[in-house]
Amino acid sequence: MSYNQPPPAQPPFAGPAAGQPGGRPAWARKRIVIPAALLIFFVGVGIGSSGNNDQEKTGAGSRAEPQPTVTVTKTAAADTTEDEDGKQTSDNKAVTDEDKKATVPNFVGMGLQSAQDKAQEVGFHGLTSHDALGRDRMQAFDRNWKVCSQNVKAGASTSTETKLDFGAVKLAEACPAKDEKPLAAEGGKMPDFAGRSVKAARGALDSGTSITVQDALPDDRWVLVESNWKVCTQTPSAGASLSGQPVAFTAVKFEETCP
């Protein structure tokens, strides 16, 4: 026997034969196709479900369009009844003059501001006031004035449309025995201005009248605040006809005596 002969050639490897430990039977090879198909099916279903969920989430998270709110206001109708003839009548009554009336309080002795507040409280809103001393001073600060008279008697029942006029003096002054209302040049005649304020005299004359005022005392003072000066003499005299002629006054302060 010779030991130099090469070993016999091996046939090429063709893979394990069916039925051998390394090989796979036919039924095993077919089983691979079935899971793959199922996998594709479930993946498709999962994607579809995910899309639906995303749509639902998007719909739930999106802001809803505001809807207009309609408010229905119900107006109460007037109660109606039928009279003897079968006609409907309303219980609503028209406002009459009696409904607008109020009793006028007693304002005398009250501060002017308090009197005005009280008048408005009971329904009177047409209010005015004047200087009861006839000096034609303005009631610039109502709290510094007190009521001496009123044009409508206290206790009278009158329309709230009535205009109330208060005669007033300053707090430190005494009320006059008679309310000195502003004068007016009536009938084209010169009024008697003696003792009246220069301001009141000027206000009683036509606005176009030429007026000069001089100090009745030899001090030759300027008459600046005319409501603080009283007339001593006048030209023309009281009762004279007024035809546009100039008017002249001499005056002193109210606490002074005319010469």
C-alpha positions as CSV (number, residue, x, y, z in Angstrom):
1,M,0.0,0.0,0.0
2,S,1.3,3.4,-0.9
3,Y,0.9,6.3,1.5
4,N,1.7,8.9,-1.2
5,Q,-1.7,8.8,-3.0
6,P,-3.9,11.9,-2.5
7,P,-7.2,11.5,-0.7
8,P,-10.2,11.1,-2.8
9,A,-11.9,14.4,-3.9
10,Q,-15.0,15.5,-2.0
11,P,-18.1,16.4,-4.0
12,P,-19.1,20.1,-3.8
13,F,-21.3,21.0,-0.9
14,A,-24.9,21.4,-1.9
15,G,-26.4,22.2,1.4
16,P,-28.1,19.9,3.8
17,A,-30.5,17.6,2.4
18,A,-34.1,17.6,3.3
19,G,-34.7,15.6,6.4
20,Q,-31.2,16.2,7.6
21,P,-30.4,18.1,10.8
22,G,-29.1,21.2,9.0
23,G,-31.9,21.4,6.4
24,R,-35.5,22.8,6.6
25,P,-38.6,20.9,5.5
26,A,-40.9,22.3,2.9
27,W,-43.6,23.2,5.4
28,A,-41.2,25.3,7.3
29,R,-40.1,27.2,4.3
30,K,-43.8,28.0,3.4
31,R,-44.5,29.2,7.0
32,I,-42.2,32.2,6.4
33,V,-44.6,33.7,3.8
34,I,-47.7,33.6,6.0
35,P,-46.2,35.7,8.9
36,A,-44.9,38.3,6.5
37,A,-48.3,38.8,5.0
38,L,-49.9,39.1,8.4
39,L,-47.2,41.5,9.4
40,I,-48.0,43.7,6.4
41,F,-51.7,43.5,7.3
42,F,-51.2,44.5,10.9
43,V,-48.8,47.4,10.0
44,G,-51.4,48.8,7.6
45,V,-54.2,48.5,10.3
46,G,-51.9,50.2,12.8
47,I,-51.1,53.1,10.4
48,G,-54.8,53.6,9.7
49,S,-55.6,53.6,13.4
50,S,-52.8,56.0,14.1
51,G,-54.1,58.4,11.5
52,N,-57.6,58.2,12.9
53,N,-56.3,58.9,16.4
54,D,-54.3,61.9,15.1
55,Q,-57.4,63.2,13.4
56,E,-59.4,62.8,16.7
57,K,-56.7,64.5,18.7
58,T,-56.5,67.3,16.2
59,G,-60.3,67.7,16.3
60,A,-60.4,67.7,20.1
61,G,-57.5,70.1,20.4
62,S,-58.6,72.6,17.8
63,R,-60.4,75.8,18.9
64,A,-64.2,75.7,18.3
65,E,-65.5,78.5,16.3
66,P,-67.4,81.0,18.5
67,Q,-71.1,80.8,18.1
68,P,-73.2,84.0,18.3
69,T,-75.3,84.4,21.5
70,V,-78.8,85.7,21.0
71,T,-80.3,87.3,24.1
72,V,-84.0,87.7,24.0
73,T,-85.3,90.5,26.2
74,K,-88.8,90.2,27.3
75,T,-90.7,93.4,27.7
76,A,-93.4,93.5,30.2
77,A,-96.6,94.4,28.7
78,A,-99.0,96.7,30.5
79,D,-101.7,95.0,32.3
80,T,-104.9,95.3,30.5
81,T,-108.5,94.8,31.6
82,E,-111.8,95.1,29.8
83,D,-114.4,97.7,30.6
84,E,-118.1,97.2,30.5
85,D,-118.2,97.6,26.7
86,G,-115.5,94.9,26.3
87,K,-112.8,97.3,25.3
88,Q,-109.3,96.8,26.7
89,T,-107.9,99.4,29.0
90,S,-104.4,99.8,30.3
91,D,-103.5,100.2,34.0
92,N,-100.6,102.6,33.0
93,K,-101.6,106.1,33.8
94,A,-100.3,109.2,32.1
95,V,-98.3,111.6,34.2
96,T,-100.5,114.5,35.2
97,D,-99.7,118.0,36.7
98,E,-100.7,116.6,40.0
99,D,-97.8,114.1,39.9
100,K,-95.4,117.0,39.3
101,K,-96.4,119.0,42.3
102,A,-94.5,119.3,45.6
103,T,-94.8,121.2,48.8
104,V,-92.4,124.2,49.1
105,P,-90.3,124.0,52.3
106,N,-89.5,127.0,54.5
107,F,-86.0,128.1,53.4
108,V,-85.8,131.4,55.4
109,G,-82.8,131.2,57.8
110,M,-81.1,128.4,56.0
111,G,-77.7,128.8,54.3
112,L,-78.1,129.4,50.6
113,Q,-76.3,126.2,49.6
114,S,-78.4,124.1,52.0
115,A,-81.6,125.8,50.8
116,Q,-80.7,124.9,47.2
117,D,-79.9,121.3,48.1
118,K,-83.2,121.0,49.9
119,A,-85.1,122.4,47.0
120,Q,-83.6,119.9,44.6
121,E,-84.2,117.1,47.0
122,V,-88.0,117.7,46.9
123,G,-88.0,118.2,43.1
124,F,-87.4,121.9,42.4
125,H,-84.5,122.4,40.0
126,G,-85.2,125.9,38.6
127,L,-83.3,127.9,41.3
128,T,-82.0,131.5,41.4
129,S,-81.1,134.0,44.1
130,H,-80.5,137.8,44.4
131,D,-79.0,140.2,46.9
132,A,-81.8,141.1,49.4
133,L,-80.1,144.4,50.2
134,G,-80.5,145.6,46.6
135,R,-76.7,145.9,46.0
136,D,-76.8,143.5,43.1
137,R,-73.9,141.4,44.5
138,M,-73.3,138.0,43.0
139,Q,-73.7,134.9,45.2
140,A,-70.4,133.5,44.0
141,F,-70.0,131.3,47.1
142,D,-73.4,130.1,48.2
143,R,-72.1,128.9,51.6
144,N,-71.2,132.5,52.5
145,W,-74.9,133.6,52.1
146,K,-78.1,133.0,54.0
147,V,-81.7,133.1,52.9
148,C,-83.9,136.1,54.0
149,S,-86.9,135.6,51.7
150,Q,-88.4,133.3,49.1
151,N,-90.7,134.1,46.2
152,V,-93.0,131.1,46.9
153,K,-94.6,130.9,50.3
154,A,-93.6,128.0,52.5
155,G,-96.1,125.2,52.6
156,A,-97.6,126.0,49.2
157,S,-98.2,123.0,46.8
158,T,-97.0,124.0,43.4
159,S,-95.5,122.5,40.2
160,T,-91.9,121.4,40.4
161,E,-91.4,123.4,37.2
162,T,-91.9,126.6,39.3
163,K,-88.7,128.7,39.5
164,L,-87.7,129.5,43.1
165,D,-85.9,132.8,43.9
166,F,-84.1,133.3,47.2
167,G,-83.4,136.8,48.6
168,A,-80.0,136.5,50.4
169,V,-77.4,138.4,52.4
170,K,-74.0,137.5,53.6
171,L,-73.7,135.6,56.8
172,A,-72.5,138.6,58.8
173,E,-75.3,140.8,57.6
174,A,-78.8,141.3,59.0
175,C,-81.8,140.6,56.7
176,P,-83.6,143.8,55.7
177,A,-87.2,144.5,56.8
178,K,-88.1,144.5,53.1
179,D,-86.5,142.6,50.3
180,E,-84.8,145.2,47.9
181,K,-85.2,143.7,44.5
182,P,-83.3,145.0,41.5
183,L,-84.7,148.3,40.0
184,A,-85.5,148.8,36.4
185,A,-86.0,152.0,34.4
186,E,-89.7,151.5,33.5
187,G,-91.6,153.7,31.1
188,G,-88.4,155.6,30.0
189,K,-88.2,157.3,33.4
190,M,-85.1,157.8,35.7
191,P,-85.5,155.7,38.8
192,D,-84.5,157.0,42.3
193,F,-81.2,155.4,42.9
194,A,-80.3,157.1,46.2
195,G,-78.9,154.6,48.6
196,R,-78.7,151.9,46.0
197,S,-75.4,150.4,44.9
198,V,-73.8,151.9,41.8
199,K,-73.8,148.4,40.3
200,A,-77.6,148.1,40.7
201,A,-78.0,151.5,39.2
202,R,-75.9,150.6,36.2
203,G,-77.8,147.4,35.7
204,A,-81.2,149.2,35.8
205,L,-80.2,151.5,32.9
206,D,-80.0,150.7,29.2
207,S,-76.7,148.9,28.4
208,G,-75.8,151.7,26.0
209,T,-76.1,154.5,28.5
210,S,-73.0,156.6,29.1
211,I,-72.3,156.6,32.9
212,T,-69.8,158.4,35.0
213,V,-69.2,157.8,38.7
214,Q,-67.2,160.1,41.1
215,D,-66.4,159.9,44.8
216,A,-68.8,162.1,46.7
217,L,-66.0,162.7,49.3
218,P,-63.1,164.9,48.4
219,D,-60.7,161.9,48.5
220,D,-61.2,161.4,44.7
221,R,-61.1,157.6,45.1
222,W,-61.7,155.2,42.2
223,V,-64.9,153.4,42.3
224,L,-63.7,149.9,41.5
225,V,-66.1,147.4,43.0
226,E,-69.4,149.1,42.3
227,S,-71.5,146.8,44.5
228,N,-69.6,148.3,47.5
229,W,-70.6,151.8,46.7
230,K,-73.9,153.5,47.2
231,V,-75.4,156.4,45.2
232,C,-75.5,159.8,46.8
233,T,-76.6,162.0,43.9
234,Q,-77.7,161.4,40.4
235,T,-78.2,163.3,37.2
236,P,-80.8,163.4,35.7
237,S,-83.0,163.4,38.8
238,A,-85.5,160.7,39.6
239,G,-88.5,160.8,37.4
240,A,-86.8,162.6,34.5
241,S,-87.4,161.2,31.0
242,L,-84.5,159.1,29.6
243,S,-83.7,159.8,26.0
244,G,-80.2,158.5,25.7
245,Q,-78.5,161.3,27.6
246,P,-75.4,160.6,29.8
247,V,-76.0,159.8,33.5
248,A,-73.7,160.9,36.3
249,F,-73.5,159.6,39.9
250,T,-71.6,160.5,43.1
251,A,-71.1,157.8,45.6
252,V,-69.5,156.7,48.8
253,K,-68.9,153.3,50.4
254,F,-71.8,151.7,52.1
255,E,-70.3,152.1,55.6
256,E,-69.9,155.8,54.9
257,T,-72.4,158.7,55.0
258,C,-73.2,160.8,52.0
259,P,-72.0,164.4,52.4
